[in-house]
Amino acid sequence: IIACPCALAMSAPFALGNTLRIFGRHKFYLKNAGVIEIIAKIDTLVFDKTGTITSNHNAEIVFEGEVLNESETTCLKTLLRSSNHPLSRMLFEYLPGQTGEEMPTSFKEITGKGLEGKFDGLELQIGSPGFLGIEVFENLSTYIFVKINGNLKGKFIFKNSYRENLKTTFDTLFDYEKHILSGDNEGEKAYLTSLLPENSAIHFNQKPENKLFYIKKIQEEGKKVMML
């Protein structure tokens, strides 16, 4: 673009604005053009696992334990409705029936750990073994436990379904250093390792604060990081 009085002053906004339009045609939307210049400097990509490289729509869920009755299932689904955690959303879609009209008299979500809430006559807790005070010896699956009125009812076991063309995507991003952070255990480490190039980092059992610390740590090493 040739412009007066300053070619550079005019060409930069035109170029960045056109880039925004190109991104938009591919359903990738940015709040402002300045972000493009930041993205251009990125050299390290950090992926969250659940809901990012996995798909919420095709996951297989199995329940092991005492069968929940209709009232318990309804209250559990109503409790899950208030959470945005990917596992909560998957379980919400999996459970049969509708949410109840009765709202919980109390609700609490502990980020990365679980949910608890009270209904008339029912006190529900759902989440990780540590959150519910359960000792687990088998640590190769993704699961969340359910307690009702202090009694352990069972666990929902999740078999992750990974997004299509994931390995192709990783291969395409060959210019970037790649990391995966997951709040789950190491049950799928071998599979994830097969998808990623050598020297990629995979870390499991990561709480939200651990993920934040990890990002800060590699930034301090001079990496230009994008977290997905």
N, C-alpha and C positions, 0 to 999 in steps of 0.2 A: 504494500500500500504506500503510495507516494502522497504525502500531505504537507501542508504548510500551516503553521510555522515549524512543526517538529514531526518528522515522520515516525519517530519512535513513540512519541506521546500518543499519536493516533493509532498506530499499528497494534500496540499491545492490547488495548480494549477491544479492538475489532477481532484480533486473533483469539483472545480468550472468550469473547462472546460467541464466536463461531464454534469454539470447542464445546461450550455449554450446550449449544444446539445439537451438535453431533452426539454428545453424551445422552441428551434427552431423547433422541431418536432410538437409542438403545436402552431406554427406561432406567437410565442412571442420572439421578437428579442431585444437583449441588445448590446450596443456598446462595453462594456468591462465586464470582470468577476467581477471586484470590485463592480459593482452595486448590485450584488447578496447579498453581505454582508450587504449593506445598506438596501435592501429590507427586509432582515431577521429581522431587528430591528423595522420595521414599526409596530405601534399599532393603527394608526388612518387613515382612508380613507376618502377623501373629493372628492365627485363627482360633476362635472359640470353637468347641466341638458341637455340643448339643444345640440343634436348631440352626446352626450355621453351616457346617459341612454335612450334617445329617438332615434328613427330611422328616417333618412332623407328620406327614400324611400317610406314610407307608410303614411306620414302625409297628412291630408285632408286640402285643402286650398280653401277658399271662398272669393270672392271679393264683397264688398258692396260699391256702389257709382256710379259715372258717368262712363259709359263705355269708356275704352281707345281705341282710334283708332289705326290703324295698325302702323303708324309712332311713336306714343307715346309708344306703346308696344315694338317696336323694339329698341327704344332708352333706355327704361327702362331695357330691357334684356341685352343690351350692357353694361350699367352701372353696373349691378349686376355681370357681368362676372369678374370684377376686384376685387370682394370682396370674402374673404374666410369665412365670418361669416356663421354659419350653416343655419340661416334663409334666408340669401341671396342666398345660394346654393339651398335650397329647392324651393325658389321662381323662381330662374333662370330655374330650371328643369320644373316647373309648367307652366310658360308662353309659349304660342304657338309661332311657327315660329322660325326664326334664328336670330342671332345677326346681326347688320348692319355693313356695311363696313366702315361707318363713325365713327371715333374715337372721344370721347369727347374732346372739346377744353380745358376743365378743369375737374379735378376729385379730390374729397376729401372724405376720410373716417374718421369719428370720431369714434374711437373704442367704441363699446357698445352702440352707439347712432344712427348712420345712415350714409347715403351716399348723396353726391350732385355732380352734374356734369352739364356741358353745352354742348349742341349740336347746330347746326345751327338753330336758331329760337326757341329752346326749352331749358328751364332751369328746371332740375329735382331735387327734394329732396325726399328722402325716408327714413323712420326710425321711431323712437319712438315718441309719442305725445310731449314729452318735447323738443325733437330736432326740431320738426316742429312748436313749439309754439301753440300746441292744448290742450285745456282743456278737460279732459275725466272724465266722471262721472261713467261709467260702467267699472269695473276693474277686470273682471273675465275671460278674454280671452287673448290669445297671438296674437298680431296683429302689423302690421306696416302700417303707413300711407304714402300716395303719394301726393306730391304737384307738379304741373307743371306750370311754369311761375307764381308762387306765389299763384295759385288757388288750393284749396284742391279738389282732385279728388275722394278720397275714401280711403278705407283701405282693406288690405288683412288679413283675419282671419285664424289663424293656429290652427288646432286640432291635438295635438301631438299624435304620435303613439309610444308607448314604446317598447323597445327591448324585444324579446321573453325571457322567463325564468328569468326575472329580479328579481322577488321575490325569486326564488330559488337561484340566485346568491347572493343576500343579506343574505339569510339564511345560505348559505355555509360559508360566511365570518363572522361567529358569533364571532370570536376571536377579531374582530376589532371594534373600535368605528367608527360610520359612520355619515357623514355630507353630505348634498346636498346644493349647492349654485346655484342660478338661477337668471338670469337677467330678467326673466319674472315676472308677478304678481302672486298673490296667488290663481288663478283660479283652480289649480289642487292640492291644498294642501291636501285635504281630501284623494284623491287617493294615493298620494305619502306617506302620513302617514300610509295608510293601507299596503303598501309594506314593510315599514321599521320596525325594532324592536323598542320597547319602548325606550325612552330616546335618540333617534336619533335626530339630529338637522337639520332643513330645513329652509333656509333663502332665501327670494325672493327679487326682485328689487335690485339686487346686480350688481353694475358696476364693470368693471375690477379692478379698484383701490380698491374697497371694498373687492373683493375676495382676493386680495393680502394682504390687511391689516388683513383679517380674518385668513389667513394661518399663518401670522407672529404672530398673537395674540395667537393661540393655540400652536404654536411652543414655544413661550415664557412660556407657562404653562407646558412645559416639554414633550409635545406630539411629537412622531416621525411620521411625516405626509407624506402621499403619496397623491398627487393631480392628479385626472384623468380628 
